[in-house]
Amino acid sequence: MGFQAGGPVKGALFCDREEIIDELWAGIKGLKSGARQNFALVGPRLIGKSSILEVLRERLEREKMEGIYLDCWKIYPSSLQGFLEAFAENSMRSVSEALGWTARARSRIGDAIKGTVSAILDLTKSVGVEVEDFLKVWVDFRERRINISDLMRKTLEYPEQIAERHNKFFVVILDEFQEIYKYGPDFIKYLSATIYHQRRVCYIISGSAVTLMRRILEDRGSPFYGRFSVKWIGPLPEQDVRKLLVRGFKGEGVSYDEDAIIDIIRKTHSHPYYVQKLGQSCINSITKRKSGRISPEIVAEAYDDMLCDLSFHFEEELRKFEPRYRNILATIVLQDAKTPSGIAAKLNIRAGEVSPYLKRLLDMQVIEKSEAGYELMNKIFEDWLRKHYSD
């Protein structure tokens, strides 16, 4: 069984989030009784949101309920039209499962949305009224008889229309929801109104840009204020990290010291991705040594190996910043300067010059402000920076 670092975690490796899954599921089931509830999952990248959504999708499939899933980060082209095409195609695929379309009809959905005439004719002949009106909207748009605002309204309303016609219910899952803000205020306002008025469709969104998602969900001036029950996703409880590690090591047939478990929890700060990655790195270390026991020494060696493995990713992250940002991060980490005045003194500039950079780093979820001052949010990134600048 071992460990899995990267990609949604499922099955025995899925840990601790059962209460959230149960709460989401209770809200979904409430659709049928009219007690509709929308949810938002918010937390930094790699914290486990996608794993929660993946487990939820599997449960929807087992319970014969219809899910419409979009990863908003992967929409291409990254435009309103690109989003609507993806939403339309995924909606039609969900409808096809709900209504039992033939395999041939399902295979023609993507081409039909893209405007392929033969695919439109095949689908219309096979399915009829269920798609004819909807596909006509897309044909009219591509032939410029309607504008993108009309297309937007028809596309977002499609799941609710089908649900009402056939006594069905749909769950729309929008992963990395903050990405939709690039599509403009008119789209945002209409999507908010759609979410509010639909009764047979519930929405579950997730976002990793925590500061932006907080504004989207909690600012009173936001179109989405009050639309969602917000679940903040953070590190795992220590007892669950311990269970995950013990299960992983036993699954690999290796023994461990209790102090090694404590060290892994301390070094990873119970972040699920890094727990999985360091657990696997420990397995790799004892395999190389041909030693069958996880000790604190093995954990220390494995942690250094893990930081090396993460170098490409962290270097890419670092390259995104201008030199002044990199200098500020290095000053916080290496010189223990945690206030604007302290950072400015180390860099030999005025404190007023530092503040805009700190605000931007806060907005980007790179740093956070504690009682001690400014600190990096990702402690593993902080350890890597310390190693990177000292090498």
C-alpha positions in Angstrom: 0.0 0.0 0.0 2.8 2.5 1.0 2.4 6.1 0.2 1.2 8.3 -2.7 2.5 11.9 -3.2 0.8 13.7 -6.1 -2.7 13.4 -7.6 -5.9 12.8 -5.7 -5.5 10.2 -2.9 -8.2 7.5 -2.7 -8.9 4.3 -0.9 -6.9 3.3 2.1 -4.5 6.3 1.6 -7.4 8.7 2.0 -7.2 10.0 5.6 -9.2 12.1 8.1 -11.6 13.9 5.7 -14.5 11.6 6.3 -16.5 14.1 8.3 -16.3 16.7 5.5 -17.3 14.0 3.0 -20.3 13.1 5.1 -21.4 16.7 5.5 -21.1 17.3 1.7 -23.1 14.2 1.1 -25.8 15.2 3.5 -26.1 18.5 1.6 -26.3 16.7 -1.7 -29.0 14.3 -0.5 -31.0 17.3 0.7 -31.5 18.3 -2.9 -34.3 15.7 -3.2 -36.2 17.1 -0.3 -35.7 20.7 -1.4 -33.1 21.4 1.3 -30.5 22.6 -1.2 -27.0 23.5 0.0 -23.9 24.7 -1.9 -20.4 24.2 -0.5 -16.9 25.8 -0.9 -13.7 24.0 0.0 -10.8 26.4 0.6 -7.2 25.6 1.4 -3.7 26.0 0.0 -2.5 23.8 -2.9 -1.8 20.1 -2.2 -3.7 20.2 1.1 -6.2 17.6 -0.1 -9.1 19.4 -1.7 -8.9 17.4 -4.9 -8.8 14.2 -3.0 -12.0 15.1 -1.2 -13.7 16.0 -4.6 -12.4 12.7 -6.1 -13.9 10.6 -3.3 -17.1 12.6 -3.6 -17.3 11.9 -7.3 -16.8 8.2 -6.7 -19.7 8.3 -4.2 -21.9 10.1 -6.6 -21.2 7.4 -9.2 -21.9 4.6 -6.7 -25.2 6.2 -5.6 -26.3 6.8 -9.2 -26.3 10.6 -8.9 -25.2 12.9 -11.6 -22.0 14.9 -11.3 -20.7 17.6 -13.6 -17.0 18.2 -12.9 -14.7 20.9 -14.3 -11.1 21.7 -13.3 -11.1 25.5 -14.0 -7.3 25.5 -14.1 -7.3 23.2 -17.1 -9.8 25.1 -19.2 -8.4 25.6 -22.7 -8.6 28.0 -24.2 -8.6 30.1 -21.0 -11.6 32.3 -22.0 -15.3 32.6 -21.3 -16.0 30.6 -24.5 -13.5 27.9 -23.5 -15.2 27.6 -20.1 -18.7 27.5 -21.6 -17.6 24.8 -24.1 -16.2 22.7 -21.2 -19.3 23.2 -19.1 -21.6 22.3 -22.0 -19.6 19.2 -22.9 -19.4 17.9 -19.3 -23.1 18.8 -18.7 -24.2 16.8 -21.8 -22.0 13.9 -20.7 -23.7 13.8 -17.3 -27.1 14.1 -19.0 -26.2 11.3 -21.3 -25.5 9.0 -18.3 -28.6 10.1 -16.5 -30.9 9.4 -19.5 -29.1 6.4 -20.9 -28.0 7.6 -24.2 -26.3 5.1 -26.5 -22.5 4.8 -26.6 -22.4 6.3 -30.1 -24.5 9.3 -29.0 -22.1 9.9 -26.1 -19.1 9.6 -28.3 -20.4 12.5 -30.5 -20.9 15.1 -27.7 -17.5 16.8 -27.9 -17.6 17.2 -31.7 -21.2 18.4 -31.6 -20.3 21.2 -29.1 -17.4 22.2 -31.4 -19.9 22.5 -34.3 -19.1 19.4 -36.3 -22.2 19.1 -38.5 -22.2 15.3 -38.8 -22.0 15.0 -35.0 -24.9 17.4 -34.5 -27.0 15.4 -37.0 -26.1 12.1 -35.3 -26.9 13.4 -31.8 -30.2 15.0 -32.9 -31.3 11.9 -34.7 -30.4 9.6 -31.8 -31.6 11.7 -28.9 -33.9 14.3 -30.4 -35.4 17.1 -28.4 -33.0 16.6 -25.4 -30.2 18.1 -27.4 -31.7 19.7 -30.5 -32.6 23.1 -28.9 -29.3 23.2 -26.9 -27.1 22.4 -29.9 -29.0 25.0 -31.9 -27.9 27.6 -29.5 -24.3 26.7 -30.1 -24.8 26.6 -33.9 -26.4 30.1 -33.7 -23.4 31.4 -31.7 -20.8 30.0 -34.1 -22.8 31.5 -37.0 -23.0 34.8 -35.0 -26.7 34.9 -34.8 -26.5 35.3 -31.0 -23.8 36.8 -28.8 -21.8 35.1 -26.0 -24.1 36.5 -23.3 -27.0 34.6 -24.8 -24.8 31.5 -25.0 -23.7 31.9 -21.4 -27.3 32.0 -20.2 -28.4 29.0 -22.2 -25.4 26.9 -21.2 -25.6 27.6 -17.5 -29.3 26.9 -17.4 -29.1 23.6 -19.3 -28.6 21.2 -16.3 -31.5 22.7 -14.4 -33.8 22.5 -17.5 -33.0 18.8 -18.0 -33.3 18.1 -14.2 -36.8 19.7 -14.2 -37.9 17.8 -17.3 -36.8 14.4 -16.1 -37.1 14.7 -12.3 -33.3 14.5 -11.9 -30.8 16.2 -9.7 -27.2 17.3 -10.7 -24.1 18.2 -8.7 -21.8 20.7 -10.3 -18.2 20.6 -9.0 -15.9 23.5 -10.0 -12.3 22.9 -8.9 -10.0 25.9 -8.6 -13.0 28.2 -8.8 -11.0 31.5 -8.4 -9.9 31.0 -12.1 -13.3 32.0 -13.4 -12.8 35.6 -12.3 -10.8 36.2 -15.4 -14.0 35.8 -17.5 -15.4 39.2 -16.5 -17.9 40.7 -14.1 -21.0 40.0 -16.2 -20.3 36.3 -16.2 -19.6 36.3 -12.4 -22.9 38.1 -11.7 -24.9 35.8 -13.9 -23.3 32.6 -12.5 -24.1 33.9 -9.0 -27.7 34.4 -9.9 -27.8 31.0 -11.5 -26.5 29.3 -8.4 -29.0 31.2 -6.3 -32.1 30.4 -8.4 -31.6 26.8 -9.4 -33.3 24.2 -7.2 -32.3 20.9 -8.7 -28.6 21.6 -9.1 -26.2 22.2 -6.2 -22.7 23.5 -6.6 -19.5 22.5 -4.8 -16.5 24.7 -5.5 -12.9 24.6 -4.4 -10.1 27.2 -4.4 -6.4 27.3 -3.4 -5.9 31.0 -3.7 -7.0 31.4 -0.1 -6.9 35.2 0.2 -8.9 35.7 -3.1 -11.4 32.9 -2.1 -11.9 34.6 1.2 -12.8 37.8 -0.6 -15.1 35.9 -3.1 -17.0 34.2 -0.3 -16.9 36.6 2.6 -16.9 40.2 1.3 -20.4 41.6 1.5 -19.9 43.2 -1.9 -19.1 40.0 -3.6 -21.8 38.4 -5.9 -21.1 35.1 -4.1 -21.4 36.3 -0.5 -23.7 34.0 1.4 -24.0 31.5 -1.5 -21.9 28.7 0.0 -21.2 26.9 3.2 -17.5 27.3 3.5 -15.2 24.5 4.7 -11.6 25.5 5.4 -9.2 22.6 4.6 -6.0 22.6 6.7 -3.3 20.1 7.8 -4.3 16.7 9.1 -4.7 16.1 12.9 -1.6 14.6 14.3 -3.3 11.3 15.3 -4.5 10.8 11.8 -1.0 11.5 10.4 0.3 8.9 12.8 -2.3 6.3 11.6 -1.4 7.1 7.9 2.3 6.6 8.6 1.9 3.5 10.6 -0.4 2.0 7.9 2.0 3.0 5.2 5.1 1.6 6.8 3.4 -1.7 7.7 2.1 -1.9 4.2 5.7 -1.8 3.0 6.7 -4.4 5.6 9.1 -2.1 7.5 9.4 -1.3 11.2 9.8 2.2 12.7 10.8 4.0 15.9 8.2 6.1 17.6 10.6 9.1 17.5 10.8 8.8 13.7 7.0 9.2 13.5 7.2 12.3 15.7 10.0 13.7 13.5 7.9 13.2 10.3 5.0 15.0 11.9 7.2 17.9 13.0 9.0 18.3 9.7 5.9 18.1 7.5 3.7 20.2 9.8 1.0 17.5 9.2 0.6 18.7 5.6 -0.9 15.6 3.8 1.2 15.9 0.6 4.5 16.2 2.4 3.5 13.5 4.9 3.0 11.1 1.9 6.1 12.3 0.2 8.4 12.1 3.2 6.9 8.7 4.1 7.9 7.4 0.6 11.3 9.0 0.9 11.9 7.1 4.1 11.0 3.9 2.3 13.5 4.8 -0.4 16.2 5.5 2.1 16.0 2.2 3.9 15.8 0.4 0.6 19.1 2.0 -0.5 20.7 1.2 2.9 19.2 -2.3 3.0 18.0 -1.5 6.5 14.5 -2.4 7.5 13.8 0.2 10.3 12.7 3.8 10.1 14.8 5.8 12.6 15.1 9.5 13.2 18.4 9.3 11.3 16.6 7.8 8.3 14.0 10.5 8.6 16.6 13.3 8.5 18.3 11.7 5.5 15.0 11.2 3.7 13.9 14.8 4.4 17.1 16.1 2.7 16.4 13.8 -0.2 12.8 15.1 -0.4 14.0 18.7 -0.5 16.3 17.7 -3.4 13.4 16.1 -5.2 11.4 19.3 -4.7 14.1 21.5 -6.1 12.8 21.8 -9.6 9.3 22.7 -8.4 10.6 25.2 -5.8 13.1 26.7 -8.3 10.2 27.3 -10.7 8.2 29.0 -8.0 11.2 31.2 -7.1 11.8 32.2 -10.7 8.3 33.7 -10.9 9.3 36.4 -8.5 11.2 39.6 -9.4 14.6 40.1 -7.6 13.2 42.3 -4.9 10.7 39.7 -3.9 13.4 37.0 -3.8 15.6 39.3 -1.7 12.7 39.9 0.8 12.0 36.1 1.1 15.7 35.4 1.6 15.9 38.1 4.3 12.9 36.7 6.2 14.3 33.2 6.1 18.0 33.6 6.5 18.3 36.8 8.6 15.2 36.3 10.8 13.9 39.8 9.8 10.2 39.6 10.2 9.0 43.2 10.3 8.9 45.8 7.5 11.5 47.9 9.3 13.7 44.9 10.1 13.6 43.7 6.5 14.2 47.2 5.1 17.3 47.6 7.4 18.8 44.4 6.2 18.2 45.4 2.5 19.3 49.0 3.2 16.1 50.5 1.8 13.2 52.5 3.4 10.4 50.5 5.2 7.9 52.2 2.9 9.5 50.5 -0.1 9.0 47.0 1.5 5.4 47.2 2.5 3.8 46.9 -1.1 6.0 43.8 -1.7 4.9 42.3 1.6 1.2 43.0 0.8 1.6 41.3 -2.6 3.3 38.3 -1.1 0.5 38.0 1.4 -2.1 38.1 -1.4 -0.2 35.4 -3.2 -0.2 33.2 -0.1 3.6 33.0 0.0 3.8 34.6 3.5 1.5 35.1 6.4 1.5 37.5 9.3 1.8 36.1 12.9 2.4 37.7 16.2 6.2 37.4 15.6 5.9 39.1 12.2 6.0 37.9 8.6 6.8 34.2 8.0 6.6 31.9 5.0 3.4 29.9 4.8 5.0 26.8 3.3 7.5 25.6 5.9 9.0 23.0 3.6 9.6 25.8 1.0 11.2 27.8 3.9 13.6 24.8 4.7 14.4 24.5 1.0 15.2 28.2 0.7 17.4 28.0 3.7 19.3 25.1 2.1 19.3 26.7 -1.3 20.9 30.0 -0.2 23.4 28.3 2.1 24.7 25.8 -0.5 
